[in-house]
Amino acid sequence: MKIDSIELFHVSMPLISPWRTAYGEDSAIDSVLCRMSSGSCDGWGESSPLAAPCYSPEWAGGIFAVARDWLAPQLINRQIESGEELLQRLSLFKGNPFAKAVLDTAWWSLKSRVDGVPLHKLLGASRTQVPVGADFGVMDSADELLDDIDRAVNDGFARIKLKYRPGWDIPILEAVRQRHPQVTIHIDCNSGYRLSDIEMFRELDRFELAMIEQPLQHDDLVDHSTLQQQIKTPICLDESIVHAGHARQAIALGSCRFVNIKPGRVGGLTNAVLIHDLCRDAGIPCWVGGMLESATGAALCTSLAMLDNFTYPADIFPSRRFYQEDLSDPPLELVNSEAGQPSIQAMTELPQPVPSRLEKCTVQRAVVQ
């Protein structure tokens, strides 16, 4: 498959309300989209590290520049026959997984269009539907949070995820667990704590959480191993797993009992499948996370989530959850499974940006050919 042209868009998509985590607050999601063309076919990819280098060392303006100036020129007018070949061509450039994911996800989308095969099947999935969870950021009050959780529980969501940070911690969790003693709950610390907080983590064992997501530093594996040995609650690694080598090391060290896989964070769908397979073979269950992408990026996550070792409910949201109007069409919608759980369905046609909406949100654009 010859790559004829690559078009990059740095966009800023306003949220309905700010998203608050341990590392700060976002009122808009900065993302980079890529249109990759071969002959008459186009494929769209997306990668969203957010506006500032707070979730990871990368940021949207930076990955736009890296993809434009260094990565995309390596692919133009080349025959690229696999995701592995694409990443091999980019391997000269160290790190920058979000920037590489822009191109990798676009290649997989293009491959799906050229072959006429739904993306989830190209990735090796047999399922067409997976359950999703309900996520809640830091809010203005515990009462507001509890009201929203009540609605999610009544709607049948398979689990609840709570953002967790100093000042929005054990008292909030206490209130939620008291209201919903049987509901599956986990917390996401977004690297907000250190090993010196171990007594607080020991206290969390009494809440019988499904997991504690990324409690310690974003680039740590060793301290997470130490922490996991001293608490009963499973640790899930997110930010710490940015490539397959980190996954192998985390498994060897016993740093976690779950892994969250986000295509952007790990360099795209090619690496995401590799990490999924490593974890499956080691008996480590996985789940798919998201970065509040448009329907274009969320549909790529949805296709990935159909693989068999993604056994914990995914972080994939309907478009209306965060956006008044999604950048892409068709928007993502939830369906109810036979068990009555909100779920996401694999898409045979991947959403693409609507030109007028894309133009409105675009911060900067580049064509590489």
Buried (B, 14 or more C-beta within 10 A) or exposed (E): BEBBBBBBBBBBBEBEEEBBBBBBEBEBBBBBBBBBBBEEBBBBBBBBBBBBBBBBBBBBBBBBBBBBEBBBBBBBEBEBEEBEBBBEBBEEEEBBBBBBBBBBBBBBBBBBBBEEEBBBBBBEBEEBBBBBBBBBBBBEEBEEBBEBBEEBBEEBBBBBBBBBBEEBBEEBBEBBBEBBEEBBBBBBBBBBBEBEBBEEBBEBEEBEBBBBBBBBBBEBBBBBBBBBEEBEBBBBBBBBBBBBEBBBBBBEBBBBBBBBBBBBBBBBBBBBBBBBBBBBEBEBBBBBBBBBBBBBBBBBBBBBBBBEBBEBBBBBBBBBBBBEEBBBBBBBEBEEBEEEBBBBBBBEEBBBBBEEBBEEBBBBBBEBE
